[in-house]
Amino acid sequence: MQYWGHTSTVATIPELSDSTCPTIVESYRDFQPPMNFRETVETLLRYVPPKYLIGLKTIVLTNQAGLTTKKRKQRMWSRNRKGACLGSYQHASKSSPAAVWLYVDNIVESGISWWNRVPVLRHVVMSHVLHDEIGHHIHAVHRPAHEEKEDVAEDWSGRLTRGFHSRHYWYLYPLLYILARLTSPIFKRLRKPA
């Protein structure tokens, strides 16, 4: 766009091609997900580079009651912490393609009660879970590394989340810069010993 001799670009939400976009399947039993949960997942997926989604066929949004007994008993083991499973990655096999499972009821319970109303917070909570599971897929299929699986998945989660925030919330960066410049003298004075 030309405006007074300057060119400017406006970031738009990227479109996913149908060939690389995983299918989002919702399967709930006696549970009503937050109103815009699927939309949040779709938005996050648009910012993942398509080359990393190749081979990932399905993202299943479900709740604990909608799972089989085996899946329901699955617990999350991360850094020797045991807790409710927020998501899992299912490797591809001869009989089924790779899939990501997101347990919406656990994600909602783990977040702040009003997190879903504030877009930035909604994306922070969801991006951590979704990008971590996509990180497992990248590690298994596209970029194998000889390190701890959770370390690699968290590394990819950080990369994908930073990429999402820098492209989707690009307009916040100048404001955060100004805010940091204004508040840094205050924090420096507070840190000085009396």
Number of C-alpha atoms within 10 A of each C-alpha: 8 8 7 5 7 7 8 9 7 8 11 8 12 14 11 17 10 8 10 16 21 22 14 17 13 14 13 19 11 9 14 10 16 12 10 12 17 16 10 16 18 16 19 21 23 16 19 20 14 14 10 17 19 17 19 23 19 17 21 21 22 22 24 20 15 16 15 9 10 7 12 14 12 12 15 15 12 12 8 7 8 10 11 17 21 22 21 22 20 16 16 16 8 5 5 10 13 19 23 23 21 24 23 26 19 16 18 20 11 12 15 12 9 10 15 20 12 9 10 13 15 19 22 15 17 23 24 15 20 25 24 26 26 26 28 26 27 22 20 17 17 15 12 13 12 7 9 8 16 17 16 20 21 19 15 21 22 17 14 24 23 13 15 22 19 13 15 18 12 13 13 11 12 10 11 11 10 10 11 12 11 11 10 11 11 10 11 9 10 10 9 7 5 5
